[in-house]
Amino acid sequence: MGGDDAPDVVIDGAADAAGDGLSLCLVGPEDRLRSRGLPVVHASDHISIDEAAVAGVRRSRDTSIRVGLREVRAGRAGAFVSCGNTGAIVVASMLELGLNDGVRRPPIATLLPRADGRHLVLLDTGAHVDARAQLLADFARLGFAYAQELGISDPRVGLLANGAEVTKGTPRLRAAVEILDQADLPHVGFIEPHAALRGACDVLVTDGFVGNVLLKAGEGTVHMLGRLIEREIRRDPIAKLGAWLLRAAVRRLRRQVEWEARGGGVLLGCRGTVIVGHGRATRESVRQAIHLANRTVCARVAA
């Protein structure tokens, strides 16, 4: 029931994922979800996208978010995927699943493509907009562990800042570096966004406000560049021919950089796998979020 165009887009994306061979069920009002023939776990209520997170979670135990998370807690599902209210997903995950030992708050980690063909783990991308130094250090530790789950044997952790010099960053960022030094967690200090996307680090740590803005700015830039390229191609017949010859490469590039291909982010630190999808989810991004859930569960089992 989450997302701007729910439930139809969510049902369509789930049906596509089921067609790919993944086993899943929908969570929500049975009378609205049965039409596509997918298994349904009934939930009579849902939390709207603009509802206050804590109030929405406390209001009812029968919202689709809480019911879905209880399926994970009971072992009947390997992961929970939602494109709904991010704050409610975070709060409900803490309540229904609990946190792993030593975790104070769960951040959202999102994978971004790097110029060297590998991936950058960016966190937090929206769970906690105002993270203090200790929480940023916690995020670094969680991001380091997640990168290892993804197969990176010695992840390099950086903190997002306005320059690489030790004098850059806010007092909060400098305090976080001191905590990481004392904790003996390998890190490369402050990293600027362009350097991180070129491959200067494997994990990039920031608070949820900056991380979410950075993510959305990147999405907007990709969309803008695509429109500009299309406009220039239409102006020149030779450019149209070149675009036709490069169409396969362009499709591969779009799959790497468009937000729909990411599907969502992983909520780290909970006792269960939770995927937070995009509020303006499309059919394809829902499908990809479900695939991300499957890959995450498989990686954690292997670890």
N, C-alpha and C positions, 0 to 999 in steps of 0.2 A: 504493500500500500504506500510505499515511499517514492518520492520523485514528483516533478511537476506534471508529468503525464501518466501517473499511475491510475489504475492498475494495468491499463491496456499495454503500454510499452513494456512494463515489467513482465507481463505474461508472455508477450511475443518474444522477448529476449530469453526468457526461461525456456520457452518451447524450442528455440533455436539451440540452446545449450543442451537440452535433452536430446535433440536430434543429432548432436555431436557425440552422444554416447554417455553423457554425464547423468548421474542419478540425482534427482532433486524433488523437492515438494514446495508448493506455494503456501504462504501463511497469510491468512486474512479471512474475510467473510466468505463462507463456503458458497453462498448463493451467487456471488459475483465472480468467483474464480473457477468454478467447475467447467465452464464452457469449453476449455481447450483440452480437457482430458488428462491434465496433469494431477498428481496426488495433491490433496489439500489438507493442511492442518488448520482447523477453524480457530479464528480469533474474531471476536465480535466488535472490537474497538481498534482505533489506530490514533497515533499522535500526529497532528498536522505539522507541516514544515515550519510554521511560524509560532508554534506553541512553545512556551518556556520549558526547557529541558527537564528540570527537576520536577516541576509541577506536573508535566505530562506523564512522566514515569510513575510518579506517586499516585496519580489520579485513578489508575486502573491496572490490575494485574493481567487483564485480558487484551491488551494492545498487541498488535501484530509483532512489534519489536520484542516485547517481553516474552510472548509465547514462542517466537522463533528461537530466542536465546535459550529458553528452557529445553527446547529440543536438542540443542548442542550440549547443554549441561547433563541431560539424561543419557547422552550417547546415541540418540536416535538420528542425529545429523553430525556430519564432520565439521561443518562450518555454517555461519550465518551471514547472509548478504543482504544489505539494505541500502537503498538510495534515498532514504528519508532524512528526518531531522538529525543532523550530526550530533548535536549536544545530547539528544535523547538516546541515541545509540551508545554513546560513550558512558553516560550515567547508568543506563540499563545494563550494559555489559559489566560494569563494576559491581552492580547489585546482583545480577543473576548468575554471573560466572565467577566473580571474584578475581583478584589479582595474584600474580605469581609473587613468591617471596621477594621482598626487597623493592617491589615496584610501588611507587607512590601514586603516579597517574599514568594512564596509558596514552601514548602519542599515536598519531596516524602516520605511517610510513608509505610514501609513494615512490615508485620507480620512474626515473626520468632517463631518456636516452642521452648518452654522452657522445662527443665527437669521435672518440676512438672506437665506437661500436659496442662498448660495454654499457652498464647501467649505473646510475647514481641513486643511492637511497637518500631521499629527502624526508626529514621529519623535524618537527611536527607540521602537518599540513592542515590543521584545523581543529584539533581536539581541545587545545588549551592555548588561548590567545595571549595569556599573560604569564609566561613561565619564568620563575626566578632562577638564580644561578644553579642551585642544587637540582632543580628539575631539568635544566638543560644538560647537566652532567649525567643525570639518569637517562635522558633521551639518547645521549651519546653511547652509553653502555648498551641500551636496548638496540640501537641501530647497528652497533658493532656485532652483537650476537645475531641479529637478523641477516646481516651481510654474510656472516659465516654460514648460516642456514642456506643461503643462496649459492654457496660454493666458493666464496671468496676467502681464501685461507688466512690472509693477513690484512684485513680491511684498514684503510687509512681514513681516519675520522677528522673532519674539519668543522669549524664553527663559522657560520655565515656572518660576514662582517663587511664593512665598507673599505677594507684594505687588509693587506697581509701583515703589516707591521704590528708589533706588540702594543704599540700605543693606540691602535685603532680600536673600534668597537665601543660598546657602552660599558659602564662599570659592571653591569650584570654579566656581560660576556667575559670580561677579564676575570671576574670572580669564578666563573664556570671553568675557565682554563686552569686556574689555580687548583680547583677541586679535582680536575682530571689529572693534573700533575701528581697530586698527593695520592690519588687512587691508582696511579701507575697504568692508566689506560692509554694505549698508543694513540697519539693524535698529531696532526700537522698544524695545529693552531688555527689562526684566522684564514678564511678563504673567501675570495670574492666570487660572485655567481658565475662569471664568465670562465674563471679558472676551474671551478668545480665541473662545469659542463665540458671542459676540455679534457678532464681526467686527473685533476690535481688531488682528488680524494674520492673515496668510494662511498662515504657516508657524510652527508651535510646536515648539520644540526642547527635549528633555530626554533623560535616559538611559533605557536599555531597561527598567530596573526600574520607575521612576516612570511611564513611558509605558505600559507594559503594565498596571500597576495602574489608571491613569486610564482606560484603554480598557475594562477589565473592570468597573470601578465604573460606568462609563457604561452598559454593556450590562445590568448588574444593575438599575440605576435605571430604564431603559426597561422592562424586564420587570416590575419591581415596580409601576410606574405603570399599566401595562396591566392587570395583575391587579386593582389597586385600582379602576380605572375600571369594569372589567367587574362587579366586586362591587357597586359603587354603582348601576350601571344596572339590575341584577337586582332591586334593592330598590324601584324606582319605575317604575310603568307608563308615566308620562309620559316618564321618562328613556329607557325602551326605545323609545318612538316617536321621540324625538329622535335616538337612536343609529341607528335605521333610516334616518332622513332624511339623516344625516351619513355613512352607510356608505361612500360613494365617497371622501369626503374623508379618512375614517379609514384606508382602504386606502392612499391616496397617502401619508399621513403615516407609516404603518408601513413602507412601502417606503423612506422616507428615513432613518428612525432605527434600524431593527432591524439587528443585526450581520449577519444572513444576507444582507442586500442589499449589504453591502460586499464580501463574499467573502474578502477577505484584504488583505495589504499588499504593497507593492513593495519588494524588496531593492535599494537604490540603490548605485551605484558599481561594480557588476560588469560584465564585458564580455559581457553577455547579460541578457535579461529573466527575472527569477525572481519568482514570486508565492508568498508564504507564506500558506497558508490557516489556518483555525481548527482546532485539535485536535479539538474536538467538532463537526466539520463535519456539516452536513445536506446532503441532496440539492440544495436550492436554493442553499446557500452555495457548494457545489462548482461549480455552474453559473455563479454570479456571479463566482467566482474565475477561471474560464476566460474569461469575458467581460472581466474586468479585464485579464487577460494580453493579450487581443486589442487592447483600447483602448490599452494601454501601448505595445505594439509599433507600432501605427499612429501614436501621438503622437510617438514617437522617430524614426520614419521621416520624418514631416512636419517635425520639428525639424532 
